[in-house]
Amino acid sequence: MKKIVLIGMPNTGKSTLLNRLTGAHAKVGNWPGLTVSLLSARLLVGDQMAQLIDLPGIYDLNGYSDDEQVVTTYLQTQKPDLILFMMNASQVDRQLNLLSQVTSQGIPVVMVMNMADEASALGITIKPEVLSQNLGLPMCLLSAKYGQGTAQLQKLMREGLKAQAPQALTPSKVEQAFQTGVMVPAQASHQLTERIDKVLLHPWLGLPIFFAMMLLLFEGVFAIGKPLQDGMSWLFASLRTEALEPLLSGLPAMAQGLLLDGLYNGISTVASFVPLIILFFLFLGIVEDTGYLSRAAFLMDALMSKFGMDGRSFVMLLMGFGCNVPALLGTRVIRSKGLRYLTMLTIPFSLCSARLQVFVLFIAAMFTTEQAPWVLFSLYLVSILMAMLTSVIFKKQYVNVDAFVLEIPPYRLPTLRQMVLKGWQEVRHFLSRTTRFIMLGVLLIWVLTNFPQGATAGSLETWAGQLSHWMAPLLQPLGINEQLTLALVFGFVAKEVVIGALAVIYGHEGQALIDAIVHNMDWVSAYSFMLFALIYTPCVSTIATIRNETKSWTFTALSVAWPLCVAWLISLTFYQTAMWIRLHA
Amino acid sequence: MIALDHFQVGDQGKITGIQAEIELRQRLAAMGLREGGVVQVLRKASMGGPIHVRVGTTEVIMRRIDAQRITVVPLLELMAAP
C-alpha cells in the first residue's frame, strides 16, 4: 500500500485534515523504531487504497527535538511515496525554510495551504497558480476545518502518487517564489483576537479568569461525567446480577469468583473510564482548539517555571484532581519529553475523585462537621505540595530541553465533529492499550485476596492478609493496622475500592462500618491512613496509562516506587510527631 | 541596540542579532524571529512571566531569559537615523 505522510509545523491542521479526509476510521498506532504513536488511516486515492499518516508537527527537518527526530527517522525507514506539506496560509513567511527542506527528501511533494479562510480574512492574497509555477510543485488552498478544497486535494494526491520527486529548492528560491505568489498587507492582525486577549491576558484579570474557567471546565467534566460513570457502573452491576450470576451459578464457587470478581470486574473497571475520557477530551478540545491552552501557559508560567514545569503542566495537574488517567493522556500536548515526563510524575499526586470518596467516609467518621472541611482542605494542600515537591526534586532528571517559545494562535471556534472524533480516538486507544494491563492488575488482586483455598475471601487469612501481616513492622509506626493495610492492597485496583474492602474486612456496611472504623482507631491514625492513601502507589489504571504513554518500565517503576516512599515518610513523620506531642503535651 | 526583554509594551524594533545555540535559533527562526525581522512587544506577563510578541502575522510567547538573547534596534531610532 502506498504511504502518504502529512508534514508541517505544529498547529497547521494536519490531524484536522486527516480526520476530515478519513473520518472515524483513523487509528492511533505504533511504528517500528518510533517512540511515539502516530495517527493514520486508509484512504481511497483514485482507484487505489493508500495509507495516510499524520507525523508530529515540526519546525525544522534538521532539528533536535524528539518530534523532529521522529519525522526524520520515519522518512528514512518507511520511505513514504508522497508528502503532503501542510502550511498555515496566514503565516507563510516562517514556513519557507521547512518547505525547502521537504523538497530535498527525494519524495514527491504536494503543498497544502490550509486555513485559507483565515488568510483571506486577514487580507492576504494567495495566487496558487503563480506559486505552483514558480516552485514547480502542485498545490491547493484548503480549509481542513470546514472541508473546502478537499476535492482538489484528492486530484493532486492521485497525480502526486505517480509523480517524480521535485527538484530540491533552495531557501532563497522558495522565498522568491512566495514574493510574487503571496501578498500580505502591511498591517495584518486578528482584530477580534486582540480584543479578547486584552481581557483574557489582562495583567490582573487574566489569572482570576483562568482559574474561574478551569473551575468551570472541571465542574463540567465531572458534573456530567460522574453520573455517566455511575450509570456505566450500574449497567455493569445489573448485567452481573441479572444475567451473569444466574448464568454461571452452575459453576464451582472458585470459577465463579474468577470470572465475576476477577475478569468481569477488570472489564467494568476499564469501562468506567470511557465516559470520563470522552468528556475530558471534548473539554480539553475546547481549551486547546480555541487557542486558550497556550494562553494558560502564558499566565501560569511565572509561577510554574520555578517548579520546572509550565502552564500546560498546571492545566493537566488540575484535571488530575478529577481523574489521573485522562490528565496523563492530556500531557501529550506537551511536546518536550522531559517536561512531559516530569508532569506525568506529578499527576498521580492529584487527589482524584476516587480518593475523595474514601476521605469523605473517614472524615465523616472521625471529625466533627466544623473540622471536616479543614481536614479535607489540608489533604488537598498536601496533594499540591507533594506534586510541587516531586517536580522540584526531579526537574534536574527530566530537563525541559525545549525552550519555552510557544506560538499563540488566533482564537478559533472548535468544531464539534473534530472534538468528538478526537475523544473517540483517545478512548479507542486507551481501551486497546491498557485493558490487558488493568485486567492483569485486577486479577492479581483477586488471587491475592481469595487464596489460599479455604480462606475467607478478603480476610486476613488470605495471601493479601499475610502480606499485610509481613508489612506490619513497616506500617505499624505509621499507625496503620493490618486491616487497613489489607484495604490499601485492594486500593491498588481503584482507590474507591478501599471502602468496599473495609466493609468486607470488618464485615459491616454503612453506619456500622463507620462505627467499626471509629471503634478501631483514633483520629491520628485515621489522618495518617488518609495521608498514606492519598500519596501511595497510583491505581492500576493510572499505572497502565503511564506505562502505555511512556513505553518505559523504568519510568513506570519510578512512578510507583517514588510515591510509596514519600507516602511512608510523610505518614511516619505525621504519626510519630502527633504521638510525641500527645505524650508530652 | 537593546535586548528584547527590555522593550516596553507596544515598542517595535528590528532584530539585529540572536545570541543562542543552534536549537533555540532554529526554533526562533521557525516562529519568524530571525535577523532583519520586525518584532513588536504586545504584553508582558505579571510577576516576571513571559513576554508576548508579534512578528509578521505570527504571535509568540517566550520567557524573558530567552528574549534577552535577542537584540533589537527600536524602529523609532532607525527612523531618526540619517
Interface residues (C-beta under 8 A of the other chain):
Chain A: M9 Y59 D60 N62 G63 Y64 S65 S90 Q91 D93 R94 Q95 N97 L98 L122 I124 V184 A188 S189 D197 L201 P203 W204 G206 L207 S294 A297 F298 L299 D301 A302 L303 S305 V401 D402 A403 F404 V405 L406 E407 I408 P409 P410
Chain B: I22 E23 L24 Q26 R27 L28 A29 A30 M31 G32 L42 R43 A45 S46 M47 G48 G49 P50 H52 R54 G56 T57 T58 E59 V60 I61 M62 R63 D66
